[in-house]
Amino acid sequence: MLKVHVGNKPLGEQPEEASTFEVDPRKEGWFIDGKAFDGDIATLGNNHFHIIWKNKSYNIEVLDRNPADKTTHLLINGQHYHTTAKDDLDLLLEKMGMQNNSSQKINHVKAPMPGLIQSIAVAEGDSIAKGDNLLVLVAMKMENVIKSSGSGVIKTLKVMPGQIVEKNQVLLEFH
């Protein structure tokens, strides 16, 4: 299940018209807000579609898609729309108060779970951008790549490879 937010202005600006709905792909087909999608979709070309739904025609072109941020820029009947999507994991993290809010200044990165630091991909003084790999934390025999949730400069590394860390332990600090 995905929760999709659609607005007609770029992210960060307050949309004039915005809506949020749930999209659920199931074995039986696609469901939107719990109701079966009964429209017709035709592919017109690469990233270009025509949809007839609820007796209305939509000419849709995907202008830009960022899978990492789960954002899409669409042109629908000549109008620009910007979408954000949240999957089940995003919704669970948000419910637990662990959502990633990129508007906040990042001062440090904490361990999301107890584990072993396998490797570190950055050094003190490195400039990093949102989404850059910082380190690999092994927990329950799984390698978890910890990525930056914002941009900045690494001030201090608080851990080293081979070190065992506890949940919420500070791993590194930013300037």
C-alpha positions as CSV (number, residue, x, y, z in Angstrom):
1,M,0.0,0.0,0.0
2,L,1.2,3.5,-0.8
3,K,-0.1,6.8,0.5
4,V,0.3,9.4,-2.2
5,H,0.2,13.2,-1.8
6,V,-0.4,15.2,-4.9
7,G,0.0,19.0,-5.1
8,N,0.3,21.4,-8.0
9,K,3.4,23.2,-6.7
10,P,6.9,22.0,-6.2
11,L,7.8,20.4,-2.9
12,G,8.4,22.9,-0.1
13,E,5.8,25.3,-1.5
14,Q,2.2,25.2,-0.2
15,P,0.0,23.6,-2.9
16,E,-3.2,25.4,-3.8
17,E,-4.9,22.2,-4.5
18,A,-3.6,19.1,-2.8
19,S,-5.0,15.7,-2.1
20,T,-3.8,12.5,-0.4
21,F,-5.0,9.1,-1.3
22,E,-4.1,5.4,-0.8
23,V,-3.0,3.2,-3.7
24,D,-3.0,-0.5,-3.1
25,P,-1.9,-3.0,-5.8
26,R,-3.6,-6.3,-5.1
27,K,-3.9,-9.7,-6.9
28,E,-7.4,-8.6,-8.0
29,G,-6.2,-5.3,-9.4
30,W,-5.4,-1.7,-8.3
31,F,-7.5,-0.1,-5.5
32,I,-7.6,3.6,-4.8
33,D,-8.9,4.6,-1.3
34,G,-10.2,1.0,-1.0
35,K,-12.2,1.1,-4.2
36,A,-11.3,-0.9,-7.3
37,F,-9.7,1.2,-10.1
38,D,-12.1,0.8,-13.0
39,G,-10.4,3.1,-15.5
40,D,-8.7,2.5,-18.7
41,I,-4.9,3.1,-19.2
42,A,-3.1,3.3,-22.5
43,T,0.6,3.8,-22.9
44,L,1.3,6.4,-25.6
45,G,5.1,6.3,-25.3
46,N,8.0,6.3,-22.9
47,N,6.6,8.0,-19.7
48,H,3.5,9.1,-21.5
49,F,0.0,7.7,-20.7
50,H,-3.7,8.3,-21.4
51,I,-6.2,7.4,-18.7
52,I,-10.0,7.4,-18.8
53,W,-11.4,7.3,-15.3
54,K,-14.8,8.4,-13.9
55,N,-15.8,9.6,-17.4
56,K,-12.9,12.0,-17.6
57,S,-9.8,11.9,-19.9
58,Y,-6.3,12.4,-18.6
59,N,-3.2,12.9,-20.7
60,I,-0.3,12.2,-18.3
61,E,3.4,12.6,-18.8
62,V,6.0,11.7,-16.2
63,L,8.6,14.5,-16.4
64,D,10.8,13.5,-13.5
65,R,11.0,10.7,-11.0
66,N,13.2,10.4,-7.9
67,P,12.9,6.8,-6.5
68,A,15.2,7.7,-3.5
69,D,12.9,10.5,-2.4
70,K,9.7,8.8,-3.7
71,T,8.8,11.9,-5.6
72,T,7.4,12.3,-9.1
73,H,6.8,15.4,-11.3
74,L,3.8,14.9,-13.6
75,L,2.2,16.9,-16.4
76,I,-1.5,16.1,-16.3
77,N,-3.6,17.8,-19.0
78,G,-1.1,20.6,-19.2
79,Q,-1.0,21.2,-15.4
80,H,2.2,20.4,-13.4
81,Y,1.8,18.2,-10.3
82,H,4.3,17.0,-7.8
83,T,3.7,13.8,-5.8
84,T,5.3,12.2,-2.8
85,A,4.6,8.6,-1.8
86,K,4.9,6.8,1.5
87,D,5.0,3.0,1.5
88,D,4.1,0.7,4.5
89,L,7.6,1.1,6.0
90,D,7.5,4.9,5.7
91,L,4.1,5.0,7.4
92,L,5.2,2.7,10.2
93,L,8.3,4.8,10.9
94,E,6.2,8.0,10.8
95,K,3.7,6.4,13.3
96,M,6.7,5.5,15.5
97,G,7.9,9.2,15.3
98,M,11.0,8.2,13.3
99,Q,10.1,10.0,10.0
100,N,12.9,11.7,8.1
101,N,12.4,15.4,8.1
102,S,14.9,16.9,5.8
103,S,13.9,20.5,6.8
104,Q,15.5,20.0,10.2
105,K,19.2,20.8,10.6
106,I,21.2,17.6,11.1
107,N,23.6,17.6,14.0
108,H,24.4,13.9,14.3
109,V,23.5,10.4,13.1
110,K,22.4,7.8,15.7
111,A,22.4,4.1,15.4
112,P,18.8,3.0,14.5
113,M,19.4,-0.4,16.1
114,P,22.2,-2.2,18.1
115,G,24.8,-3.8,15.9
116,L,28.4,-4.0,14.6
117,I,30.0,-1.3,12.5
118,Q,31.3,-3.1,9.5
119,S,32.7,-0.2,7.5
120,I,32.7,3.6,7.3
121,A,32.5,5.3,3.9
122,V,33.3,8.9,5.1
123,A,36.0,10.7,7.0
124,E,36.1,13.8,9.2
125,G,36.0,16.9,7.0
126,D,34.1,15.2,4.2
127,S,31.2,17.1,2.6
128,I,28.2,14.9,2.1
129,A,24.8,15.2,0.4
130,K,21.4,13.8,1.3
131,G,21.4,10.1,0.4
132,D,25.2,9.6,0.6
133,N,26.3,6.3,2.2
134,L,27.9,6.9,5.6
135,L,28.5,3.5,7.1
136,V,27.4,-0.1,7.2
137,L,25.9,-1.5,10.4
138,V,25.5,-5.2,10.7
139,A,22.5,-6.3,12.8
140,M,20.9,-9.8,12.9
141,K,23.2,-11.0,10.1
142,M,21.9,-8.2,7.8
143,E,24.0,-5.4,6.4
144,N,22.3,-2.0,6.8
145,V,23.7,0.9,4.9
146,I,23.2,4.1,6.9
147,K,22.6,7.0,4.6
148,S,22.7,10.7,5.2
149,S,19.3,12.3,5.7
150,G,20.7,15.7,4.8
151,S,23.8,17.5,3.6
152,G,26.7,18.9,5.7
153,V,30.3,18.4,6.7
154,I,31.5,15.5,8.9
155,K,32.8,17.0,12.1
156,T,33.6,13.9,14.2
157,L,33.4,10.1,13.7
158,K,32.4,8.6,17.0
159,V,32.8,5.0,15.9
160,M,35.3,2.8,14.0
161,P,35.0,-0.5,12.0
162,G,34.6,-3.5,14.3
163,Q,33.0,-1.5,17.1
164,I,29.7,-2.7,18.6
165,V,27.1,0.0,19.1
166,E,23.8,0.3,20.9
167,K,20.5,1.8,19.6
168,N,20.5,5.6,19.6
169,Q,24.3,5.8,20.1
170,V,25.8,8.8,18.2
171,L,27.8,7.5,15.3
172,L,29.0,10.8,13.8
173,E,28.5,14.5,14.1
174,F,28.1,17.3,11.6
175,H,29.4,20.9,11.7
